[in-house]
Structure formats: structure tokens, C-alpha cells
Amino acid sequence: MRYCVNFDTRNLQPVETDVLVVGSGISGLFAALNLKNSLKVTLISKEGMTTNNSYLAQGGIAIAFDEEDIARHIEDTLKAGSYYNDPTAVKVLVEEGRRNVERLMNYGVTFDQVNGRIDLTREGGHSTNRIIHKKDYTGKAIIDQLIQTVTQRSNIDIYENAFLVDVLTREDKIQGALVIFDQELRWVVTNHIVLATGGIGRIFSRSTNSSISTGDGIAVAHRAGARVEDMEFIQFHPTPLKGEGETFLISEAVRGEGGRLRNAAGETFMDKYHPLGDLAPRDVVSRSILMEQESQGNDDIFIDVTHFEKGVFSKRFPSIYQACLKVGIDPEKNLIPVSPSEHYLMGGIVTDLCAKTSIKGLYSCGESARTGVQGANRLASNSLSEGIVFGYRVARFINQSTEFTTSRDHHGYHRLKELDRDFKGDIAGLKGLMDQSANILRSRERLKSAKEAIRQYDETYLGLHSLDRSFLEFKNMIEVSRLIVTMALERKESLGSHYIEEEQ
Ligand SMILES: Cc1cc2nc3c(=O)[nH]c(=O)nc-3n(C[C@H](O)[C@H](O)[C@H](O)COP(=O)(O)OP(=O)(O)OC[C@H]3O[C@@H](n4cnc5c(N)ncnc54)[C@H](O)[C@@H]3O)c2cc1C
């Protein structure tokens, strides 16, 4: 189905803007802030401005501060990504990171310092300390500051609880968007749209991602005919706190600062699996945990920080410390129970180095984009930097454009039947299907049966119309799940985070 809802633009209230930015995470905010003041910008987020993955980021931003480290950071990124990355995009990411961090700091964002210098920590896959951070709430510190800055810009109109349904296209060119503002479907008239809509975690039953992560931007772009690739590459973080639903992350920086993984018998085990031990790349650590669970015949896995000097953990990781206390674990005395869950999507909407997609006037940056930076497995703390580097680049590209149109060509779509059934149970069903088929360890058989089950969801739901947000998200989740399973089956060999058990 080309569109998700029935509509006729002649009956919709228009909202004119030069640029529509969809998303209030780091990439959307950074893009909006770097658009020139003479452009009228509309920034929307489907929930509140702070409900997004950026706000949850803990560890920090990976930045190479000198020439020598640029080469090492590039190599670490390529190695973690199984050399499937686009080397030019990686070079751009690493070389332009520092300048964009300076831009962040000019907006008032601050990072932890030691003896007057920015403190650098380490995470898995990094050959040296290069991660700048604000204790363990780096994302919150950045987003709070950027929101303060963006609300002062008179050229940027901000709408919370505004849901992008679809983009309007003609001859592969953007001609506007359908957005639900306060339950009313309206027509945003523009020929520049930036999709900064984040990840897909909520299509799995356990994920570190915020509630907004249903892959909407990717589904919207795909329905419009934009290229979407590498959806099979999904990162499962090894150490979220054991639990259901939205799992609280125990940052990799905890291991970077000396935390150790232990099995049910209390033994450290990562040195058996990888030369970098506890700081091996994430895909390796997540798989090693599953292997260790199997060899122990016991699912219990822990992070141990009890050897830290008293008071050090709570000072360096205050949010994690408090989250553990809340569930009755004192990290200074007890082992922290962890279990891998979905965390990050490497694939997405294919973009070039200016964040342009295959549709004229449609751009994507941040986690929804497939820039080629992350390869088959993302290096830790490379996504906030991707958000600012490509958020800046897309703004710079749009700033140079001379084509801003308010042309109101008519669009309409009337093929869908009214939603006539309860779909909520099937959301859980789809998540269960994705848990079984597209998880850390995959099998062709499970992927094939998932593909068939998703085809049935397609048949049942894609032809139905409703302006209910959770139904529209569900349709997007079906679309994204189909892309993941199809691309996983098309890939001939295991690579990075895509791991077919029977072929090992
Ligand atoms: C717990 C956690 C910890 C992390 N820690 C780190 C870290 O330390 N370092 C690092 O580099 N990365 C980290 N990551 C990854 C990183 O935070 C994300 O990849 C990155 O922040 C994504 O930014 P974004 O702007 O692309 O998307 P998000 O920040 O997720 O923002 C997406 C925005 O799009 C909006 N949106 C989505 N769909 C629609 C729609 N249909 N209509 C309107 N609006 C819509 C949402 O409302 C939201 O505002 C972490 C991720 C998580 C979950």
C-alpha cells in the first residue's frame, strides 16, 4: 500500500513550512539548529520532546581529538563493523566529529573534565580512551541543552505529540507530508523533509529503546519508494539490567572503567571468547553470553563492580547506581544481573554523505539513516557522533538550496477500509515473532516461518484505515519487520550482528 491512511489534501488544513524536521532526538535538533535563520522550520516529535533514544544515552560520544587517533578511530569503527562499513562515510564521521562537538559546546553543552581537560572514557571495541561524557547521563545533558536553545529560535515552530503518517511524493520528489496534530490529520506543505525518527527497538519485546522506536521514518520512506538497506544488522546490547519491556541499560562504560562480566558460577569468562575480553565488540559479547549460558546450563549473567573503591561507582555512574538500588541491588555489594536485549539498528534509509535519500527533498540522519558508517555492527558511542555530523551536513545542504516551494498539487488516496478489529493482541504476537526469528542467534527456518507470518499480518492489516496512533505504529512495525526478515534471508552469510546458527 502506498499510503497508510485515506486522505484528500483538498479537505486538509495546510501548514506551510520551508523544512519539516521529524524528530527531537540529537539528529533532528542538531539539523534544525543548523538550518539558517531565514528558513521557516517545523520540528515535530510524536511524544514529548525528551521521549527518545538520545535522551537515554549514557556512555557518551566517541571523538578523535588528534591526527593519530583519527586513523585509530577509523580502524576501530571498521573492525567493529566487520569492514562492511562505507570507508568514506566513516572518514567523514571521525574527521568531522570534533568540530561538531565544538558546535554542541557552543550551544552550551558541557562534558565532564578532569584537571581542566575533557575526561575520556572507554567502551567495547575502542583501542584507546576517546569517549567524552557527562557522568552516565550524557544524552539527557545534551538534549536538555539543545531543547533550551531550539525553543529560543524564532524561525523554528515546535510541535509535540505530532505524528508523521506519510510523505507525499510525485515523480520521486517530495511534495509535503501528512501529519496528525492533536488528532487532526493535516497537510504539511513543503519540499524538504528530514527524517530523524530514530530506531526500531519496540518491534522486539525487550529493548533498551524508548517508546517512540517503532521504525516509523523507515516505513514512511519505504512506502514512498526510498531505498532501505541493511535492516538485518541489529545490535543487541549485552548488558541491560535483567527485566522485561524497556530494559534499563548498564552502560558499556561500566566495563570500560573496570567492571567484569561473570557467569552463574561467579567466574569471569570473556577472555575465553575474545582477545579484548570484557571490552570485545558488542555482537561478540552478546553471543558469548548466550554460549556461556548454554555451557553453564544457567541463564544468570552478572556485571561485577564490587571491587571498585567505595563511592567511586555511585559518583561516576549515578543514574545506573540509583536504578540498581530501585530494584534492590546495591552495586557496591551485589553483582548486577544483566541480559542482552535489542539496542540499535545499523541499517535504515539509504543516504549519501549529505543525508540525501533516493527521493528528491527527502533526507534522513541519525539512527533511521543508513549512512554506511556503522557497517554490520556499530562501534560503541559512534551514534551520537553520527547524529551531529550528519545532522550538520543535512542542514548545510538544505541551506544551499534555492528551491523552497509551497506548491499545492492535489494528492488523494481512498483505497483503505475502516479498521474493524482489535489489533492490540497482534502487536504482542509480532514482537514474539521477531524475538524468535531476528534475535542474536538466527536460523533460516525460523526466519522463513516469520516471513510467512508477517505476510499474514500484511494481509490482515495493511489495507485498513484508522487515525489511531498505535494502529499506525503497528502498521509501520509490520513493514519494518518484513524488511528485516526479508533482508536477513537474502544475506548469504553471517556477518557482524547477523548470525545464522546452523552455518557456523
Ligand atoms: C539506553 C540507550 C543508551 C545509549 N547510549 C549511547 C551512547 O552512550 N552513545 C551513543 O553514541 N549512542 C548511544 N545510544 C544510541 C543513541 O542514543 C541513538 O542511536 C541516537 O540517540 C538516536 O538519535 P536519533 O536522533 O536518530 O533518534 P532519537 O533520539 O530516538 O529520536 C527520534 C525522534 O523521532 C521522533 N519520531 C519518530 N517517529 C515519529 C513520527 N512518526 N512522527 C513524529 N515524530 C517521530 C520521536 O518522537 C523522537 O523525537 C544509546 C541508546 C539507548 C537506547
The ligand as an SDF file (V2000), in Angstrom:
LIG
                    3D

 53 58  0  0  0  0  0  0  0  0999 V2000
   19.6640    3.3160   26.5420 C   0  0  0  0  0  0  0  0  0  0  0  0
   20.4880    3.7970   25.3960 C   0  0  0  0  0  0  0  0  0  0  0  0
   21.7900    4.2390   25.6170 C   0  0  0  0  0  0  0  0  0  0  0  0
   22.5670    4.6930   24.5570 C   0  0  0  0  0  0  0  0  0  0  0  0
   23.8240    5.1780   24.7980 N   0  0  0  0  0  0  0  0  0  0  0  0
   24.5320    5.7190   23.7740 C   0  0  0  0  0  0  0  0  0  0  0  0
   25.7900    6.3500   23.9970 C   0  0  0  0  0  0  0  0  0  0  0  0
   26.2530    6.4540   25.1240 O   0  0  0  0  0  0  0  0  0  0  0  0
   26.4530    6.8450   22.9210 N   0  0  0  0  0  0  0  0  0  0  0  0
   25.9760    6.7660   21.6460 C   0  0  0  0  0  0  0  0  0  0  0  0
   26.6310    7.2350   20.7140 O   0  0  0  0  0  0  0  0  0  0  0  0
   24.7840    6.1870   21.4130 N   0  0  0  0  0  0  0  0  0  0  0  0
   24.0500    5.6780   22.4320 C   0  0  0  0  0  0  0  0  0  0  0  0
   22.8260    5.1080   22.1780 N   0  0  0  0  0  0  0  0  0  0  0  0
   22.2900    5.1680   20.8170 C   0  0  0  0  0  0  0  0  0  0  0  0
   21.8390    6.5920   20.5350 C   0  0  0  0  0  0  0  0  0  0  0  0
   21.3060    7.1500   21.7150 O   0  0  0  0  0  0  0  0  0  0  0  0
   20.7990    6.6570   19.4310 C   0  0  0  0  0  0  0  0  0  0  0  0
   21.1860    5.9040   18.3360 O   0  0  0  0  0  0  0  0  0  0  0  0
   20.6280    8.0990   18.9760 C   0  0  0  0  0  0  0  0  0  0  0  0
   20.4110    8.9240   20.0890 O   0  0  0  0  0  0  0  0  0  0  0  0
   19.4640    8.2100   18.0190 C   0  0  0  0  0  0  0  0  0  0  0  0
   19.2060    9.5760   17.8220 O   0  0  0  0  0  0  0  0  0  0  0  0
   18.1380    9.9920   16.7590 P   0  0  0  0  0  0  0  0  0  0  0  0
   18.0800   11.4770   16.7780 O   0  0  0  0  0  0  0  0  0  0  0  0
   18.4110    9.3310   15.4790 O   0  0  0  0  0  0  0  0  0  0  0  0
   16.7580    9.3350   17.2980 O   0  0  0  0  0  0  0  0  0  0  0  0
   16.0030    9.5100   18.6750 P   0  0  0  0  0  0  0  0  0  0  0  0
   16.8130   10.2080   19.6800 O   0  0  0  0  0  0  0  0  0  0  0  0
   15.4470    8.2030   19.0660 O   0  0  0  0  0  0  0  0  0  0  0  0
   14.7960   10.4860   18.2850 O   0  0  0  0  0  0  0  0  0  0  0  0
   13.7920   10.0700   17.4020 C   0  0  0  0  0  0  0  0  0  0  0  0
   12.7340   11.1760   17.3100 C   0  0  0  0  0  0  0  0  0  0  0  0
   11.8620   10.9010   16.2240 O   0  0  0  0  0  0  0  0  0  0  0  0
   10.5180   11.1630   16.6130 C   0  0  0  0  0  0  0  0  0  0  0  0
    9.6210   10.3440   15.7960 N   0  0  0  0  0  0  0  0  0  0  0  0
    9.7300    9.0280   15.4900 C   0  0  0  0  0  0  0  0  0  0  0  0
    8.6940    8.6530   14.7080 N   0  0  0  0  0  0  0  0  0  0  0  0
    7.9260    9.7580   14.5240 C   0  0  0  0  0  0  0  0  0  0  0  0
    6.7060   10.0110   13.8330 C   0  0  0  0  0  0  0  0  0  0  0  0
    6.0430    9.0630   13.1510 N   0  0  0  0  0  0  0  0  0  0  0  0
    6.2030   11.2670   13.8730 N   0  0  0  0  0  0  0  0  0  0  0  0
    6.8100   12.2580   14.5670 C   0  0  0  0  0  0  0  0  0  0  0  0
    7.9720   12.0620   15.2450 N   0  0  0  0  0  0  0  0  0  0  0  0
    8.5070   10.8340   15.2140 C   0  0  0  0  0  0  0  0  0  0  0  0
   10.4800   10.7970   18.0890 C   0  0  0  0  0  0  0  0  0  0  0  0
    9.3760   11.3830   18.7140 O   0  0  0  0  0  0  0  0  0  0  0  0
   11.8470   11.3160   18.5540 C   0  0  0  0  0  0  0  0  0  0  0  0
   11.7210   12.6740   18.8730 O   0  0  0  0  0  0  0  0  0  0  0  0
   22.0380    4.6630   23.2370 C   0  0  0  0  0  0  0  0  0  0  0  0
   20.7390    4.2130   23.0170 C   0  0  0  0  0  0  0  0  0  0  0  0
   19.9540    3.8010   24.0780 C   0  0  0  0  0  0  0  0  0  0  0  0
   18.5640    3.3320   23.8140 C   0  0  0  0  0  0  0  0  0  0  0  0
  1  2  1  0
  2  3  1  0
  2 52  2  0
  3  4  2  0
  4  5  1  0
  4 50  1  0
  5  6  2  0
  6  7  1  0
  6 13  1  0
  7  8  2  0
  7  9  1  0
  9 10  1  0
 10 11  2  0
 10 12  1  0
 12 13  2  0
 13 14  1  0
 14 15  1  0
 14 50  1  0
 15 16  1  0
 16 17  1  0
 16 18  1  0
 18 19  1  0
 18 20  1  0
 20 21  1  0
 20 22  1  0
 22 23  1  0
 23 24  1  0
 24 25  2  0
 24 26  1  0
 24 27  1  0
 27 28  1  0
 28 29  2  0
 28 30  1  0
 28 31  1  0
 31 32  1  0
 32 33  1  0
 33 34  1  0
 33 48  1  0
 34 35  1  0
 35 36  1  0
 35 46  1  0
 36 37  1  0
 36 45  1  0
 37 38  2  0
 38 39  1  0
 39 40  1  0
 39 45  2  0
 40 41  1  0
 40 42  2  0
 42 43  1  0
 43 44  2  0
 44 45  1  0
 46 47  1  0
 46 48  1  0
 48 49  1  0
 50 51  2  0
 51 52  1  0
 52 53  1  0
M  END
$$$$
